Amino acid sequence: MTDHAVTVTSVTTQYATQVAQDLELNAKEQERIGAELSALQAQLVVLQDDQSVLHRIHQTLDSWPASAPSTPEPSTSLPQQASGKNTTARRAPSKTAAKAPSAKKTTAQAKKDKTQAAEPKAATASAQPTLIALIRTHLDQQKEPRSAAEVTSALAGAHPQRTIKSTVVRTTLENLVAKSQAHRSKQGASVLYTSSAVQATTHKAPAPALPKTEQDSNKREKAGAVSS
């Protein structure tokens, strides 16, 4: 009787120990699974949020018009686009090269037109005599001295297309005097100018010849004086 009781007590103790261990393991496993469940729950929430975002994007894409361009595939479209850019880059110099001669031609034509337009003006300016030449010619044609105002008035009347100022004429006359190409004289308060050529001709003019009757009379007087 006593041995049987000890055996039952020993078995009961073993079972109690085993149950206690199982309970501990069960509690740890529940704790582990609970932790994993919490992590999975968090992942589930993230996946649900992503699903909502993807649904909205899909709805937005469905609402776009059918003619809207689709997004090109990276694997095939990118080389094609690069090839297209290279083709455009290769063709661009040809257009520039084609336009460059035209621009040069236009510039050259504009310069040629300006040159042709300036040539008549230059020819007209070169065909007109200088002021100093006009003054010298005018003085050479005058037999009497002339003042600067008289020379200015005469030249302005002979050349109405030119602007002739008395101050410029007076300065030119003084320059001619300094170069011995004109002669200056005074009559009262007036300053008169004569061409050097005319002045030289006037000084070198021979004395007028006496009439023949006067020459004969002079000869007779000289002959009478010698005989006496």
C-alpha positions in Angstrom: 0.0 0.0 0.0 2.8 2.3 0.8 4.8 1.5 -2.3 1.8 2.1 -4.5 1.2 5.5 -3.0 4.8 6.5 -3.5 4.6 5.5 -7.1 1.4 7.5 -7.7 3.0 10.5 -6.0 6.1 10.2 -8.2 4.1 10.0 -11.4 2.0 12.9 -10.3 5.1 15.0 -9.7 6.5 14.1 -13.1 3.3 15.1 -14.8 3.1 18.3 -12.8 6.7 19.2 -13.8 6.0 18.3 -17.4 2.8 20.3 -17.5 4.6 23.3 -15.9 7.3 23.1 -18.6 4.6 22.8 -21.3 2.8 25.8 -19.9 6.0 27.8 -19.9 6.8 26.8 -23.5 3.2 27.6 -24.5 3.4 31.0 -23.0 6.8 31.7 -24.8 5.3 30.5 -28.1 2.3 32.7 -27.7 4.6 35.6 -27.0 6.6 34.8 -30.1 3.7 34.4 -32.3 2.1 37.5 -30.9 5.2 39.5 -31.7 5.2 38.0 -35.2 1.5 38.7 -35.6 2.1 42.4 -34.6 4.9 42.7 -37.2 2.7 41.0 -39.8 -0.2 43.3 -38.9 2.0 46.3 -39.4 3.1 44.9 -42.8 -0.5 44.3 -43.7 -1.3 47.9 -42.9 1.5 49.1 -45.1 0.3 46.9 -47.9 -3.2 48.1 -47.6 -2.0 51.7 -47.8 0.0 50.9 -50.9 -3.0 49.2 -52.4 -5.1 52.4 -51.9 -2.5 54.5 -53.6 -2.2 52.2 -56.5 -6.0 52.1 -56.9 -6.1 55.9 -57.1 -3.2 56.0 -59.7 -5.0 53.4 -61.7 -8.2 55.4 -61.7 -6.4 58.5 -62.7 -4.8 56.7 -65.6 -8.1 55.4 -66.8 -9.6 58.9 -66.7 -6.9 60.3 -69.2 -8.0 60.6 -72.9 -7.2 57.8 -75.2 -4.9 60.1 -77.3 -2.6 60.8 -74.4 1.0 59.5 -75.2 1.9 56.4 -73.3 5.1 56.2 -71.3 7.8 54.7 -73.5 9.5 51.5 -72.4 13.1 52.2 -71.2 14.6 49.1 -72.8 13.6 50.0 -76.4 12.6 53.7 -76.6 15.8 55.1 -75.0 18.2 53.9 -77.7 15.7 55.1 -80.4 15.5 58.6 -78.8 19.3 58.7 -78.5 19.5 57.7 -82.2 17.1 60.4 -83.1 19.1 63.0 -81.2 22.2 61.9 -83.0 20.5 62.2 -86.3 19.3 65.7 -85.5 22.7 66.7 -84.3 24.2 65.4 -87.5 21.7 67.2 -89.7 21.9 70.5 -87.8 25.3 71.4 -89.2 24.1 70.9 -92.7 21.2 73.4 -92.2 23.7 75.9 -90.7 26.1 75.3 -93.5 23.3 75.9 -96.0 22.3 79.2 -94.3 25.8 80.5 -93.9 26.5 81.2 -97.6 23.1 82.9 -97.9 24.0 85.2 -95.0 27.4 86.0 -96.4 25.8 86.6 -99.8 23.3 89.0 -98.3 26.1 90.9 -96.4 28.2 91.1 -99.5 25.3 92.3 -101.6 24.5 95.0 -99.0 28.1 96.2 -99.0 28.1 96.3 -102.8 24.9 98.3 -102.8 26.3 100.8 -100.3 29.5 101.1 -102.4 27.5 101.7 -105.6 25.4 104.3 -103.8 28.4 106.1 -102.5 30.3 106.1 -105.8 28.1 108.7 -107.5 28.4 111.0 -104.4 32.2 110.6 -104.4 32.4 111.2 -108.2 30.3 114.3 -107.8 32.4 115.6 -104.9 35.6 114.9 -106.8 34.2 116.6 -109.9 33.6 119.9 -108.0 36.6 122.2 -107.8 38.0 123.2 -104.4 37.2 126.5 -102.9 40.8 127.7 -103.2 40.7 126.8 -106.9 37.5 128.8 -107.4 39.0 131.8 -105.6 42.2 131.7 -107.6 40.3 131.4 -110.9 38.0 134.3 -110.0 41.0 136.6 -109.1 42.8 135.7 -112.3 39.7 136.8 -114.2 39.5 140.2 -112.5 41.5 143.2 -113.7 40.8 145.2 -110.5 41.3 144.3 -106.9 38.3 142.7 -105.1 37.3 142.5 -101.4 36.5 139.3 -99.6 32.8 140.2 -99.6 32.9 140.8 -103.4 34.6 137.4 -104.0 32.1 135.6 -101.7 29.1 137.2 -103.5 30.5 136.4 -107.0 31.2 132.7 -106.1 27.9 132.2 -104.3 26.1 133.5 -107.4 28.2 131.3 -109.8 27.8 128.2 -107.6 24.5 128.3 -105.8 24.7 124.6 -105.0 27.6 125.2 -102.7 27.6 126.9 -99.3 30.3 129.6 -99.4 30.9 131.7 -96.3 32.8 135.0 -96.3 34.9 134.1 -93.3 36.2 131.0 -95.1 36.8 133.0 -98.3 38.8 135.7 -96.3 40.9 133.0 -94.6 41.6 131.4 -98.0 42.6 134.7 -99.5 45.0 135.3 -96.7 46.5 131.9 -97.2 47.0 132.7 -100.9 48.7 136.0 -99.9 51.0 134.0 -97.5 51.9 131.7 -100.4 52.5 134.7 -102.8 49.6 133.5 -105.0 47.7 136.7 -104.3 48.4 140.4 -103.5 46.8 142.3 -100.7 46.3 146.1 -100.7 44.3 148.6 -98.7 42.0 151.5 -99.9 40.9 153.3 -96.8 39.4 150.8 -94.4 38.8 148.2 -97.1 41.2 145.3 -97.8 41.4 144.3 -101.4 43.0 141.2 -103.1 44.5 140.8 -106.5 45.8 137.7 -108.2 49.6 137.6 -108.3 49.5 136.8 -112.0 47.4 139.9 -112.7 49.6 142.0 -110.4 52.8 140.9 -112.2 51.2 141.6 -115.6 50.3 145.1 -114.5 53.8 145.9 -113.4 55.5 144.5 -116.5 53.1 146.3 -119.0 55.2 148.6 -121.4 54.7 152.3 -121.5 52.2 153.4 -124.3 53.9 154.4 -127.5 53.8 158.1 -128.5 51.9 159.1 -131.6 54.1 159.5 -134.7 53.7 163.3 -134.9 55.1 163.6 -131.4 58.0 161.3 -132.3 58.8 163.5 -135.4 58.7 166.7 -133.2 61.1 165.2 -130.7 63.5 164.2 -133.4 63.5 167.8 -134.9 64.1 169.3 -131.5 67.0 167.0 -130.8 68.5 167.8 -134.3 68.2 171.6 -133.8 69.9 171.3 -130.4 72.8 169.4 -132.0 73.3 171.9 -134.9 73.3 174.9 -132.5 
